[in-house]
């Protein structure tokens, strides 16, 4: 899973870098091509009106991305890519951890009813997920008494819960970092805007509005990244809560089966 997150992060960074590089290459070409063609004023006015319609929202987002500070916008994009990589890794891990617990319980109970503990262990070994692992640890100590089995189930359940929550702290880090990087870019952009005003020597609306627009774009993108990651994070938390609840219910069922098994075969 760590290798998967690293691969996704690298692919995302390369994708964003290639988009930015392509835009940087297209911009000079467009600037050079415009003065070379001598067209009437009506034809020149018609071209910009049709370009946004062809590009759509995707082109507009790329334009806004480039209009913002490339340095800080790149950091926001990297935070989005790495944060999404951790989210996707957690979602895949939690999806693989989900199993049909009722089917597992029925198979284990059927083996225990026959007095075949080894068959019950084989069922747990051949089943993926934290519930099967907890069952296996409990069945390993079934001959040591119900107290030992209960302690083993509780201890290993805590270990499995830790595995489920692994990596979530990194997601919260990038949720906090994205708007912080946006705010930092905004503050630095405002400072640059005031420096430009100082150089010009006059508070021109064009200078102030242009500088503030570019400065605020980083904050907008930072907030959007934080919202996207927050949605994935809440989805991950809901899956963790569901799995934890299923683990607790299944653990109680296992203890009940062990008590029933011991009572039945002590007679």
C-alpha positions in Angstrom: 0.0 0.0 0.0 2.9 2.4 0.7 4.2 1.6 -2.8 0.7 2.4 -4.2 0.6 5.8 -2.5 4.1 6.7 -3.7 3.2 5.7 -7.3 0.0 7.7 -7.2 1.7 10.7 -5.8 4.5 10.6 -8.5 1.9 10.2 -11.3 -0.1 13.1 -10.0 2.9 15.4 -9.6 4.1 14.5 -13.1 0.6 15.2 -14.5 0.3 18.6 -12.9 3.9 19.5 -14.0 3.1 18.5 -17.6 0.0 20.6 -17.6 1.8 23.6 -16.3 4.7 23.1 -18.7 2.3 22.8 -21.7 0.5 26.0 -20.7 3.9 27.8 -20.4 4.8 26.6 -23.8 1.5 27.5 -25.4 1.4 31.1 -24.0 4.5 32.4 -25.8 3.4 30.8 -29.0 0.0 32.5 -28.8 1.6 35.9 -28.0 3.9 35.6 -31.1 1.2 34.5 -33.4 -1.2 37.3 -32.7 0.8 40.3 -34.0 1.9 38.3 -37.1 -1.6 38.1 -38.6 -3.0 41.3 -39.9 -6.8 40.8 -39.6 -9.6 43.3 -39.4 -10.8 44.5 -36.0 -14.0 42.5 -36.2 -12.2 39.2 -36.8 -9.8 39.9 -33.9 -12.7 40.5 -31.6 -14.4 37.3 -32.7 -11.5 35.0 -31.8 -11.4 35.6 -28.0 -15.1 35.2 -27.7 -15.1 31.7 -29.2 -11.9 30.5 -27.3 -13.5 30.3 -23.8 -16.4 28.3 -25.1 -14.1 25.7 -26.6 -12.0 25.4 -23.5 -14.8 25.3 -21.0 -14.3 24.9 -17.2 -11.1 22.8 -17.6 -9.3 25.5 -19.6 -10.6 28.2 -17.2 -9.1 26.3 -14.2 -5.8 25.9 -15.9 -5.8 29.6 -16.7 -6.5 30.5 -13.1 -3.9 28.1 -12.0 -1.3 29.8 -14.1 -2.5 33.3 -13.1 -1.8 32.5 -9.5 1.7 32.4 -8.2 3.2 29.3 -9.9 5.4 28.7 -6.9 2.6 28.5 -4.3 0.1 27.0 -6.6 2.5 24.1 -7.2 2.7 23.5 -3.5 -1.1 23.5 -3.3 -1.3 21.0 -6.2 1.2 18.8 -4.6 -0.7 18.8 -1.3 -3.8 17.8 -3.3 -2.0 14.9 -5.1 -0.3 13.5 -2.0 -3.4 13.9 0.1 -5.5 12.1 -2.5 -2.9 9.3 -2.7 -3.2 8.7 1.0 -7.0 8.8 0.7 -7.1 6.3 -2.2 -4.7 4.0 -0.3 -6.9 4.0 2.8 -10.1 3.5 0.7 -8.5 0.5 -1.0 -7.2 -1.0 2.3 -10.6 -0.5 4.0 -12.4 -2.0 1.0 -10.2 -5.1 1.1 -10.8 -5.3 4.9 -14.5 -5.6 4.5 -15.8 -9.2 4.5 -19.0 -11.0 5.0 -18.8 -11.4 8.7 -22.0 -13.4 9.0 -20.6 -16.0 6.5 -17.4 -16.2 8.5 -19.2 -16.6 11.8 -21.4 -19.4 10.4 -18.3 -21.2 9.0 -16.4 -21.0 12.3 -19.4 -22.0 14.3 -20.0 -25.0 12.1 -16.4 -26.2 12.6 -16.6 -25.6 16.4 -19.9 -27.6 16.6 -18.0 -30.6 15.2 -15.2 -30.1 17.7 -12.7 -29.3 14.9 -10.8 -26.2 16.1 -8.2 -26.6 13.5 -10.8 -26.4 10.7 -12.1 -23.2 12.3 -8.5 -21.9 12.3 -8.2 -22.8 8.6 -11.4 -20.9 7.8 -9.9 -17.8 9.5 -6.5 -18.2 7.8 -8.2 -18.4 4.4 -10.3 -15.3 5.0 -8.9 -11.8 4.6 -9.7 -8.9 6.9 -9.3 -7.9 10.6 -12.3 -9.9 11.8 -10.7 -13.2 10.6 -7.4 -12.2 12.1 -9.1 -11.5 15.5 -10.9 -14.9 15.3 -7.7 -16.7 14.6 -5.9 -15.1 17.5 -8.7 -16.1 19.8 -8.9 -19.7 18.5 -5.2 -20.1 19.0 -5.7 -19.8 22.8 -9.1 -21.5 23.0 -7.6 -24.3 25.2 -6.3 -21.8 27.8 -9.7 -20.7 29.0 -12.2 -18.0 28.2 -10.3 -15.3 30.1 -7.2 -15.7 28.0 -9.3 -15.8 24.8 -11.1 -12.6 25.8 -7.8 -10.7 26.6 -6.3 -11.9 23.3 -9.4 -10.8 21.3 -9.4 -7.4 23.0 -5.7 -6.8 22.5 -5.6 -7.9 18.9 -8.7 -5.9 18.2 -6.9 -2.8 19.3 -4.0 -3.7 17.0 -6.4 -4.1 14.0 -8.1 -0.8 14.8 -4.7 0.9 14.7 -4.1 -0.6 11.3 -7.4 0.7 10.0 -6.6 4.3 11.2 -3.0 4.2 9.9 -2.2 7.1 7.6 -5.3 9.2 8.6 -3.1 11.7 10.4 -1.3 12.5 7.1 -4.7 13.2 5.5 -5.5 15.7 8.2 -2.1 17.3 7.8 -2.7 18.0 4.1 -6.2 19.2 4.8 -4.7 21.8 7.1 -1.7 22.5 4.9 -3.7 23.3 1.7 -5.5 26.4 2.9 -2.4 27.5 4.9 -0.4 27.4 1.8 -3.1 29.4 0.0 -3.2 32.0 2.7 0.6 32.3 2.6 0.5 32.8 -1.1 -2.1 35.5 -0.7 -0.2 37.4 1.9 3.0 37.3 -0.2 1.0 38.3 -3.3 -0.5 41.3 -1.4 3.0 42.3 -0.3 4.1 42.1 -4.0 1.1 44.2 -5.0 2.0 46.9 -2.5 5.6 46.9 -3.8 4.2 47.5 -7.3 2.1 50.3 -6.0 5.2 51.8 -4.4 7.2 51.5 -7.6 4.4 53.1 -9.7 4.0 55.9 -7.1 0.2 55.9 -7.5 -2.7 53.8 -6.2 -4.1 52.8 -9.6 -7.3 50.6 -9.5 -5.7 48.4 -12.2 -2.6 47.8 -10.3 -4.5 47.1 -7.0 -7.2 44.9 -8.5 -4.7 42.9 -10.6 -2.4 42.2 -7.7 -5.2 41.3 -5.3 -6.9 39.0 -7.8 -3.7 37.0 -8.4 -3.1 36.9 -4.6 -6.5 35.6 -3.8 -6.5 32.8 -6.4 -4.1 30.8 -4.2 -6.5 31.0 -1.3 -9.4 29.8 -3.4 -7.5 26.8 -4.7 -6.2 26.0 -1.2 -9.8 26.0 0.2 -11.0 23.8 -2.7 -8.2 21.3 -2.1 -9.1 21.2 1.7 -12.8 20.7 0.9 -12.0 17.8 -1.5 -9.7 16.1 1.0 -12.2 16.6 3.8 -14.9 14.8 1.8 -12.6 11.8 1.3 -11.5 11.9 4.9 -15.1 11.8 6.2 -15.9 8.9 3.9 -12.8 7.1 5.3 -13.9 7.7 8.9 -17.3 6.3 8.2 -15.8 3.1 6.8 -13.5 2.8 9.8 -16.4 3.3 12.2 -18.4 0.6 10.3 -15.5 -1.9 10.4 -14.8 -1.2 14.1 -18.4 -1.8 15.0 -18.5 -5.0 13.0 -15.2 -6.1 14.7 -16.7 -5.5 18.2 -19.9 -7.4 17.4 -18.0 -10.3 15.8 -15.7 -10.5 18.8 -18.6 -10.8 21.2 -20.0 -13.6 19.0 -16.7 -15.4 19.1 -16.6 -15.3 22.9 -20.1 -16.7 23.0 -19.2 -19.5 20.7 -16.1 -20.3 22.8 -18.1 -20.5 25.9 -20.7 -22.7 24.2 -17.9 -24.9 22.8 -16.2 -25.3 26.2 -19.4 -26.1 28.0 -20.4 -28.6 25.4 -17.2 -30.5 25.3 -16.4 -30.5 29.0 -19.4 -32.8 29.7 
